[in-house]
Structure formats: structure tokens, C-alpha cells
Amino acid sequence: MEPEAIIEAVCREFEITPEVLAGPDRTARVSSARSIAAALLCDNLNLTFRHVGEILKRDRSTIHTAVKTTRAKAKAQPNFAVTMSNIFSDARDALLPPKGREAKHARRAREFFRLLRELPHLSWERKVELLEIEFDAVASDAVREFATATPGQTAH
């Protein structure tokens, strides 16, 4: 995957252009988008802070701080982690031929389930609630399987 795919997915999510993302705008929305882009580029493409800084037109230390802060926020806030995961999934899905996009919801559901399993401090009811929020009436088999499973079971 090329960095541009992640940049485009972040821009779609935040409804901004790549020029705005790499520009001087420091509003909360654009700064958040830029931080998420930096973290996704570092974590999923293994790019250095310096390389990400070149892409986003920021210095290495700014990127380092943004990535560190974004990682901490993702650990502390499950919904934020899911948003980041969804943006990366959208970037990956955009590269697929149309037939491959048909499995988008199933892939997103599996990633969401994996994230939920990694959050032992949340109750089963809260996990199901987050699932319902994330998939908002999507009636895929995977979503139903997870929502109806007993707390000791995990979805495949």
C-alpha cells in the first residue's frame, strides 16, 4: 500500500483535501486528521517519522508527538481506535477491485471484533452496544454471530 491511499482515506473521513491536510491549517479537525494520518502511516506502513514529516510537511519531532498522542488516545478510547481501524480498512478497500469490496463489512466486522476482544475492561453489554453503534443496523452474519454469542465465546 502506498502512503497516498492512507492520506486519501483520512481526507475522505474528515472531508478535507490532501493539500489542506499537509497545509498550515491548525484547526482541531485538520490537526486530528493529520495526527491520525501520521499514526496510520507509521504503524501500518512502517514509515519513519522523518518520512511521514516529508509527506505531511511537518518536522520529525512534530510527527513523533502526534503519533505518540494518537496511539495513547486509541488505547484509552475504543471508539477512536475503531475509527482509525476503519480509516485504514477504507484505504485498503479502495485498492481492491469492485468484487473485493463486497467483503468490506465482513472484514471491518472482524477487525472490530478483534479490537473488542483486546478490551477486557469493557463489559459484554458495552461491547455489544459499541458493535451496534459501529455497524448501525448492518445485518451481516458476522455481526449477528458476535452479538448473540455468549460472553465466553468469540466470533470467528
C-alpha positions in Angstrom: 0.0 0.0 0.0 1.2 3.5 -0.9 1.1 6.4 1.6 -1.4 8.2 -0.8 -4.0 5.5 -0.1 -4.0 6.3 3.6 -3.9 10.1 3.0 -6.9 9.8 0.7 -8.8 7.7 3.2 -8.1 10.2 6.0 -9.2 13.1 3.8 -12.4 11.3 2.9 -13.2 10.7 6.5 -12.6 14.3 7.5 -13.9 15.8 4.3 -10.7 17.7 3.5 -8.2 17.7 0.7 -4.7 16.3 0.8 -3.5 19.9 0.4 -5.4 21.0 3.5 -4.1 18.0 5.4 -0.5 19.0 4.6 -1.1 22.7 4.8 -0.8 25.2 7.6 -4.4 24.8 8.9 -4.3 24.2 12.7 -8.0 23.8 13.4 -8.9 20.9 15.7 -10.5 18.9 12.8 -7.5 19.2 10.5 -5.0 18.6 13.3 -6.8 15.5 14.3 -6.9 14.2 10.7 -3.2 15.0 10.4 -2.4 13.1 13.6 -4.4 10.1 12.6 -2.7 10.1 9.2 0.7 10.2 10.8 -0.1 7.3 13.2 -1.5 5.2 10.4 1.4 5.8 8.1 3.9 5.0 10.9 2.1 2.0 12.3 0.8 0.3 9.1 3.5 1.2 6.5 6.4 1.3 8.9 7.5 4.7 7.7 9.9 6.8 9.8 8.8 10.0 11.5 11.1 11.8 9.1 9.4 10.3 6.0 5.9 11.0 7.4 7.0 14.5 8.1 8.1 15.0 4.5 4.6 13.7 3.3 2.7 15.9 5.8 5.1 18.9 5.6 5.9 18.7 9.3 9.2 18.2 11.1 10.1 14.8 12.6 9.5 15.9 16.2 6.0 17.2 15.4 5.2 13.8 13.8 6.7 11.9 16.8 4.5 13.9 19.2 1.4 13.4 17.1 1.9 9.7 16.7 2.6 9.2 20.4 -0.5 11.2 21.4 -2.7 9.4 18.8 -1.6 6.0 20.0 -2.3 6.9 23.6 -5.8 8.1 22.6 -6.5 5.0 20.7 -5.6 2.8 23.7 -7.8 4.9 26.0 -10.8 5.4 23.8 -12.2 2.3 22.0 -14.3 4.3 19.6 -11.3 6.3 18.5 -9.3 3.1 17.9 -12.2 1.8 15.8 -12.3 5.0 13.8 -8.6 4.6 13.0 -9.1 1.0 12.1 -12.0 1.9 9.8 -10.0 4.5 8.0 -7.1 2.1 7.4 -9.7 -0.5 6.2 -11.2 2.0 3.8 -7.7 2.8 2.4 -7.1 -0.9 1.8 -10.5 -1.5 0.4 -10.2 1.4 -2.1 -7.3 -0.5 -3.7 -9.4 -3.6 -4.2 -11.3 -4.4 -7.4 -15.1 -3.9 -7.1 -15.6 -7.7 -6.4 -13.2 -7.5 -3.4 -15.2 -4.6 -1.9 -18.2 -6.9 -1.4 -16.4 -8.3 1.7 -15.8 -4.8 3.2 -18.4 -5.2 6.0 -17.2 -8.6 7.0 -13.6 -7.5 7.1 -14.5 -4.4 9.2 -16.6 -6.6 11.5 -13.6 -9.0 12.1 -11.3 -6.1 12.8 -13.9 -4.6 15.2 -14.3 -7.9 17.0 -10.5 -8.2 17.4 -10.4 -4.7 18.9 -13.3 -5.6 21.3 -11.6 -8.8 22.4 -8.5 -6.7 23.3 -10.5 -4.6 25.7 -11.1 -6.8 28.7 -12.1 -3.9 31.0 -15.4 -3.4 29.0 -18.4 -5.4 29.9 -20.0 -7.7 27.4 -23.1 -5.4 27.2 -20.9 -2.4 26.4 -19.1 -4.4 23.7 -22.4 -5.3 22.1 -23.5 -1.7 22.4 -20.4 -0.5 20.6 -20.9 -3.1 18.0 -24.5 -1.8 17.3 -23.2 1.8 17.2 -20.4 0.9 14.7 -22.5 -1.2 12.4 -25.8 0.7 12.7 -28.3 -1.9 11.6 -25.9 -3.8 9.3 -27.4 -7.3 9.4 -24.3 -9.3 8.4 -24.0 -12.9 9.7 -20.7 -11.9 11.4 -22.4 -9.1 13.4 -25.3 -11.3 14.4 -22.9 -14.0 15.4 -20.9 -11.7 17.7 -24.0 -10.0 19.2 -25.7 -13.3 20.1 -22.6 -15.2 21.3 -22.3 -15.8 25.0 -19.6 -13.7 26.6 -17.1 -16.6 26.8 -17.3 -17.2 23.1 -15.5 -15.3 20.4 -16.6 -14.6 16.8 -14.5 -16.2 14.1 
